[in-house]
Amino acid sequence: MIIKPQLSRRITNWLALRKALGLTQNSFGHFIGLSQKSIWELETGRQQAISHNTERSLRAFLRQPKVQRLLIEAGVKHPYPEDIT
């Protein structure tokens, strides 16, 4: 029996999110546990979703006050508004 991981498609504009944070694809991937190639694939639409494990890492990263402030300053909507402190 093959079990497929659950995937999240909540974020639609990965490029805007990364640019708002002032990060390279490599550094953004490092913070959330993805490769630079995976970030590129998300930004270009070649990959449409992330695993729930990656989503947990992303949410933890986005909970940081400095990260939240950068998103607000850039006018980028937080993908998980329920996590804003």
C-alpha positions as CSV (number, residue, x, y, z in Angstrom):
1,M,0.0,0.0,0.0
2,I,1.4,3.4,-1.0
3,I,0.5,6.3,1.2
4,K,0.7,9.7,-0.5
5,P,1.6,12.7,1.7
6,Q,-1.1,15.3,2.3
7,L,-0.3,18.5,0.4
8,S,-1.1,22.1,1.0
9,R,-1.9,24.6,-1.8
10,R,-2.5,27.6,0.4
11,I,0.2,29.9,-0.9
12,T,-0.4,31.1,-4.5
13,N,2.4,33.7,-4.9
14,W,5.7,32.2,-3.6
15,L,7.8,34.8,-5.4
16,A,6.0,37.8,-3.8
17,L,6.4,36.1,-0.4
18,R,10.1,35.5,-0.8
19,K,10.8,38.9,-2.3
20,A,8.9,40.7,0.6
21,L,11.3,38.9,2.9
22,G,14.4,40.0,0.9
23,L,15.6,36.4,0.6
24,T,17.2,34.4,-2.2
25,Q,15.6,31.2,-3.3
26,N,18.5,29.3,-1.5
27,S,18.1,31.1,1.8
28,F,14.3,30.9,1.8
29,G,14.5,27.2,1.1
30,H,17.0,26.8,3.9
31,F,14.6,28.4,6.4
32,I,11.7,26.1,5.5
33,G,13.6,22.9,4.6
34,L,13.4,23.0,0.8
35,S,16.0,23.1,-1.9
36,Q,16.6,26.1,-4.1
37,K,15.2,24.1,-7.0
38,S,12.0,23.4,-5.1
39,I,11.5,27.1,-4.4
40,W,12.1,27.9,-8.0
41,E,9.5,25.2,-9.0
42,L,7.0,26.7,-6.6
43,E,7.6,30.2,-7.9
44,T,7.2,29.2,-11.5
45,G,4.2,26.9,-11.0
46,R,6.0,23.7,-11.9
47,Q,5.2,22.6,-8.3
48,Q,1.8,23.4,-7.0
49,A,1.9,22.2,-3.4
50,I,4.0,21.5,-0.3
51,S,3.9,18.7,2.2
52,H,2.4,19.3,5.6
53,N,5.8,18.9,7.2
54,T,7.1,21.7,5.0
55,E,4.0,23.8,5.8
56,R,4.7,23.4,9.5
57,S,8.3,24.7,9.0
58,L,7.0,27.6,6.9
59,R,4.4,28.6,9.4
60,A,7.0,28.5,12.2
61,F,9.3,30.7,10.1
62,L,6.4,33.1,9.3
63,R,5.5,33.4,13.0
64,Q,8.7,35.3,13.8
65,P,7.9,39.0,14.6
66,K,10.6,40.3,12.2
67,V,9.2,38.2,9.3
68,Q,5.7,39.4,10.0
69,R,6.9,43.0,10.1
70,L,8.6,42.6,6.7
71,L,5.4,41.2,5.1
72,I,3.4,44.1,6.5
73,E,5.9,46.7,5.2
74,A,5.9,45.1,1.8
75,G,2.1,45.0,1.7
76,V,2.1,41.2,1.2
77,K,-0.8,39.4,2.7
78,H,0.2,36.8,5.3
79,P,-0.7,33.4,4.0
80,Y,-1.7,32.3,7.5
81,P,-3.4,35.3,9.2
82,E,-4.5,33.1,12.1
83,D,-0.8,32.8,13.1
84,I,-0.2,36.6,13.3
85,T,0.7,37.6,16.9
